[in-house]
Every structure is written in structure tokens, then in C-alpha cells.
């Protein structure tokens, strides 16, 4: 049972209700994580803004799936790990690479390994890459724009992961039993 009551159509702030209508259409499509975040309308606005912007970033879908699953694992989010396993599958990640991320190992696809390494280093250094690491990532094909966009996706994941851990968000039915 969650520690925070999720937003419902009867309890939600009008601004948050409008955001949900604009983004999800109706309550049947709203995931439990969104219901939790919706208890704080400003946080919901931030969540949706980043969620909408990331597909327009210079990071590919697979890049973003690696970042998001990596963050869910690093943050120990009971809800986001299975959610991002599904996302990674839908985004075309290889099952072996999904398992590697969940198990804390490096992925095999070279581009995705760079993104995974970048995510780890940005989290470990809180964004303060050494000059050598910064140049190494550039040499490995990551632009400065992509580094900042990775930070934006990390922020998005931190919001969802921490909210789920704080609230002890219940799984949606479709997340039950999802694993590698």
C-alpha cells in the first residue's frame, strides 16, 4: 500500500487535471507513477515537460532507454525497473543488454555502452566530469549537447524514481511480473 494517496479524478488539483487531460487523455491511461506525481502539480508539469521534450533531443530512443533503465537500477526504483524493462524492449534494446543493465554489467552495443558509461559518470561525479573524461566522451561520439540532454533525462528519472521510492507506489497491473 502506498504511503502517499495518489491523485484521483475526485482529489486532483484542477491544473494537474488539465495537464493529465492534455497528455494522457483520460484517467484510464494514467500510470500510477503519474498519479503520484500529480499530487504535486508543479512536479507534474516538470515531469510532462521533460517527458515531451526528450524525444526531440539529439539522443536516440535506445540512448534514452539505456539512461532510464540505468537510472532506475542505480536508484533502486521498484516501479521504474520493470517499467523501463518494458520501455527498453519497446525501444528495440537487445534482451542481453537489458539484462546487463539490470544486473549492473556493461551493455555490448558500443554506442549504448558509451551512453551507459556517461550516465554512470555523470551520477557518480554529480555532473563534474574531469577534463579527460569530458574529452573521452567527445572522442567516443557524444556531443556536449547530448551530455546536457543526458543530464535532463537523469533529472526526469530522478523525479520518478525518488517519487516512487518515497510514496512506495503500487505497480500498475501491466508491470506485475515483468523481469529479465
PyMOL commands that set and color helices and strands:
alter all, ss='L'
color gray80, all
select helices_A, chain A and resi 14-24+27-29+32-37+41-54+61-74+78-90+95-102+110-125+131-139+144-167+173-175
alter helices_A, ss='H'
color red, helices_A
deselect
rebuild
show_as cartoon
